[in-house]
Amino acid sequence: MKSVNEKLKEIKLLIGRLEKDTPKQIEAFNKFMQATESSNAIDKKMQELINLALAVAAQCEWCIALHVKGAIDAGASKEEILESAMQAVLMHGGPALMYMIPVENAINELLEGKEDE
């Protein structure tokens, strides 16, 4: 099983390749993402928690890694991350419940050592 940091690296490498291979599409996607994330109505932490729930429902391990990291970086607690992921389980059922495994793995890997800081 790949670590969260390996998945995050894969995302970065994929985006780099796509910037070369499909520059117009990636530029448009990045602009859309930046416009959406610059909203003042929902703060960064809440955006990441919503995106995490959607990642669990979509069953995307790379998205889970990205948004657990984003949530942690935005100040979300372990409890907030788990509760947002459980919202996806509530709405998506058993398959989403199994994606709590990569959520827990990402929390554990990314918070290791942070508690000592």
N, C-alpha and C positions, 0 to 999 in steps of 0.2 A: 504494500500500500504506500502511495506517495505521501510525503509529509505536506503539511499546509504550506510551508515555505517553498517546497518544490512546485506546488500548484501555483503559487503566486508568481514564481519565476516563469513558469510556463505561460501564464497570462501575459506577462511583460514581453516575453519572446514572441508570442503570437501577435500581439499588437504591433511590435516592431516589424515583423514580416509583412503584416497587412498594410502598414504605412507605406511600405515599398511597393507591394503588389497591387493594392487597391487604395491609393492615396485619397481620391475624391470621396469614396464611401466612408473611410475611417475618419477623414476630416469632418464630414457631415455628421457622423455618429458622435464624434467628440464634441462638436458644437452643441448638438442636441443634449448630450449628457450634461455639459457645463451649464446650459440654460436651465435645464430641469433641476440640477443640484443647487443652483444659485437662488432658489426660492427663499423668501424670508418667512413664509407662513409655517414651514416645518423646519426645525433645526436639524443640523447635520446628524446628530445622534439618532433622532427619530427617523430620518431618511434611511440611515443604515439599518436600523431595526426593521423597518418595513421591507427594505430590499432583502434582508436576510430571510424574513418570512416567505417572501416570494421565491427566493432561491431554494428554500426547502421544498416548497410546493412544486417548483419546476424540476426538482431533483438534480440540481447542478452543483456538483462538489466544488468546482472551481469558483462559482459564484458564492457559495457558502464560505469558502476560505477568504475571498475578497471582502465580503460584507461582515464577517466576524471581525476581521482585522480592522475594517473601517469603523465598526461599532466600538471596538476597544479603543482605537485611536481617538474617537469622539467622546470617550468617557463613559461608555456603557459598562455596567457591571455584569458579572456572570449571570446573575438572576434576571436582569433585563434581557440579555441575549437569549437565555433559555426560554423565557416567557414569550418573547416574540416568535421564536422558532415553534413553540407549542401552539401558537395561533394558527400556523400553517397546518399543523397536525390536526387541529380541531376542524379546519375547513377542508382538508385534503385526505384525512383518514390514515389508515395503516401504512400505506407506502411512504407518506411524509414522516411518520413516526420512525421509520428505519433511517431516515436522513438526519435524525438526531445524533447518530453515530459520528458523521463528519463534523457536526456542530460541536459536539463535546471534544472531539479530537483537536479541532481548531482552537477552541478556548484553552484547552490544556497546553497545547504547544505554544500558543502566542502569549499566554499569561505566565508561563514558566519564567521565573526570575524577576518578573515585574513586581510580584508581591514582596520581594526582597528589597526593592528600590525604595 
